[in-house]
Amino acid sequence: MTDDRIMTIREMCDAFDVTPRTLRFYEAKELLFPIREGQKRLFTKRDRARLKLILRGKRFGFSLEEIRQLLDLYHMGDQQRTQLVRTYEIAKQRLADMVAQRDELTQAIDELEEQMRWGEKMISSMDQTKKAAE
């Protein structure tokens, strides 16, 4: 496949493991701009690049509005400096949020494991008491 090839909605779905509904949703949110030929949607190299960035941003927890704003900064005429700086700022905050979430989850896991060990000892103790009484 050549890089400049136009892709149908089905080809995009297969290539990026998304549904047609997802692509239509991103189009409605003005994140993708496929060529319209009647009812057909045709996606360009630019659409593919944007979709890659959208999916990556979603995986990192960026909101669709943040992603749209970042994509809109592409054509600022400063060799994407503005886009890169803003992306870095959002990514830095998102990383801090993710680390905090991980720390909270680690603490919750540790507490649950401790409670389970206590529960296991209690059950074992009850079983021993029951056997001794028999």
TIGU-839233 format. One record per residue: residue in three letters; x, y, z of N, C-alpha, C in turn. Coordinates in steps of 0.02 Angstrom, whole numbers, plus 50000, padded with zeros to 5 digits. Each point is the difference from the previous one (the first is absolute). Example, Ala and Ser with C-alpha at 12.3 -4.5 7.8 and 13.67 -1.06 7.14 Angstrom:
BEGIN
ALA506604971650390499555005950000500455006050000 SER499825005349964500425005950003499615005550037 
***
This chain:
BEGIN
MET500424994150000499585005950000500455006250000 THR499865004549955500385006350000499755004550055 ASP500425004350024499845004350056499455005049983 ASP499945002049936499525005149981499324997149981 ARG499924993650007499394996649979499405002450040 ILE499445000849966499365001650032499704993550027 MET499745000450061499714994050030499255000950012 THR499644994649993499295000050016499914999450075 ILE499385001050022499864999450071500154992950025 ARG499854994949959500134993150019500764998850007 GLU500395002749953500734999250003500285003550062 MET499735005850017500235003650060499834995950062 CYS499404997350002499794995950058500474994050008 ASP500154996749946500444994250002500715001950020 ALA500245005549972500705002150013500105002450072 PHE499495003250029500095003050066499584996650055 ASP499664994649981499604996250049499505004650035 VAL499635003849961499465004350026499364998349962 THR499455002550024499364998849967499825005949954 PRO499564998849952499765005749959499695005450043 ARG499654998050052499695004950045500535004550032 THR500574997150018500555003950029500255005249950 LEU500104997949939500245004749949499495005649987 ARG499364998249998499485005149990499985004850060 PHE500104997250060500015004150061500585005149997 TYR500594997649981500585004549996499895005249945 GLU499674998149947499845004849948499515005350027 ALA499494997950036499525004650029500325004850050 LYS500524997650035500365004150049500545004349966 GLU500024999949934500485003849960500724998250016 LEU500114993650009500684997450009500254996949935 LEU499554997449959500174997149935499585003649947 PHE500285000449940499675003549945500034995949936 PRO499654994449998500034995949939499685003549941 ILE500224997949941499705002449938499324996549995 ARG499495003949982499334997049994499834999449926 GLU499824994049981499744998749932499324996850009 GLY499485004150000499344997450015499994997750072 GLN499844993750010499994997050067500684997250020 LYS500464999549952500664997150014500455005050035 ARG500404997450046500525003950033500674997149977 LEU500435004449977500674997949977500525003750042 PHE500474996050027500485002750047500695000549968 THR500325005750011500665001449971500564998350050 LYS500605001049976500594999050043499955004550062 ARG499765006049991499925004750056499514997250051 ASP499444997249977499514997150045500304994150039 ARG500404996049966500324994350034500485002450054 ALA500385005249985500475002750049499615002950060 ARG499465003649985499605002850054499694994550043 LEU499754994849968499694994550038500514996650045 LYS500614999149976500534997150042500105004350062 LEU500025006649991500115004550056499395000050047 ILE499414999749972499394999850041500014993750044 LEU500144994349970499994993850038500554999950053 ARG500585002749983500545000350049499815004750057 GLY499725005849983499795004750052499474997050046 LYS499524996449971499484996750041500324994850046 ARG500484996349974500334994950042500365003250059 PHE500265006149990500355003550054499525003950044 GLY499354999949984499525003350043499865007249983 PHE500225002449942499855006749979499265000349983 SER499685005750014499305000849980499975001349925 LEU499414998849971499935001449928500105007449985 GLU499795004350046500105007249990500745001750000 GLU500384997150045500725001250001500324997549935 ILE499794994249977500274997249938499825004549941 ARG499385002349997499795004549946500425006349999 GLN500095003050059500405006150005500724998949977 LEU500284994450020500694998449980500054999049925 LEU499534996549971500004998949928499925006549963 ASP499605004550027499895006549968500625004350000 LEU500474998750045500625003950004500514998149947 TYR499864994749962500484997549951500205005249949 HIS499535004049977500135004849946500145007050025 MET500345000750055500165006650027500565003549962 GLY500364996449958500545003049961500655000750038 ASP500074996650055500625000350039500344993250005 GLN499934996149947500294993349996499764995650058 GLN499385000850019499674996250052500275001250071 ARG500395005450009500265001550067499445001050050 THR499515004149983499435001350045499654993650017 GLN499884995849950499664993650010500414995650047 LEU500654999649988500434995750042500035002550072 VAL500065006650009500045002850068499354998650037 ARG499445001249968499354998950033499894992650015 THR500194995749952499944992850011500434997950059 TYR500605002650004500444998450056499705002150067 GLU499715006050002499695002550061499424995550023 ILE499574998249953499434995750017500254993150020 ALA500504997449964500264993450015500334999950070 LYS500345005250017500335000450065499484999850056 GLN499455003749992499474999950050499654993250002 ARG499894997149941499674993549997500434994650033 LEU500665000449990500464995250031499975000750076 ALA499995006150025499955001150072499354997050027 ASP499455000949963499354997250020500044992350001 MET500314997249949500044992749995500434997150056 VAL500555003350017500434997750054499615000350066 ALA499635005450011499595000550061499484994550003 GLN499684998649943499514994649997500324993250015 ARG500604999049971500364993750013500174999350074 ASP500235005550030500174999850071499394998450043 GLU499435003149984499394998650036499784992849991 LEU500074997549939499814993049986500474995250037 THR500645001550000500484995850036499834999850074 GLN499835005650028499825000350071499364996050013 ALA499515000649957499384996250008500124992549994 ILE500434998149954500184992949992500344997450063 ASP500475003850025500354998050062499514999150058 GLU499545004750007499514999750054499544993949992 LEU499784998849939499564994249987500374993550014 GLU500634999649979500394993950013500074998950076 GLU500115005550037500064999550073499354997550030 GLN499445002649977499354997950025499874992649983 MET500214998049942499914993049979500424995350042 ARG500615002150017500424995950044499684999450069 TRP499735005550026499654999850064499394995349995 GLY499625000649946499424995749991500194992749995 GLU500544998649966500254993149994500184997250069 LYS500345004150041500184997850068499384998850042 MET499515004449993499384999250039499644993649980 ILE499964998749936499674993949976500374993850024 SER500665000349995500414994450022499914998850076 SER499995005550037499914999550073499324997050017 MET499495002149964499324997350011499984992549983 ASP500344998249946500024993049980500364995850054 GLN500545002850028500384996450053499574999250062 THR499645005350019499574999850059499454994849990 LYS499724999849939499464995249985500264992850005 LYS500614998949973500304993250002500154997950072 ALA500235004850041500184998550070499374998450039 ALA499445003049982499384998950036499684993249981 GLU500204997249945499704993749978500264994150035 
***
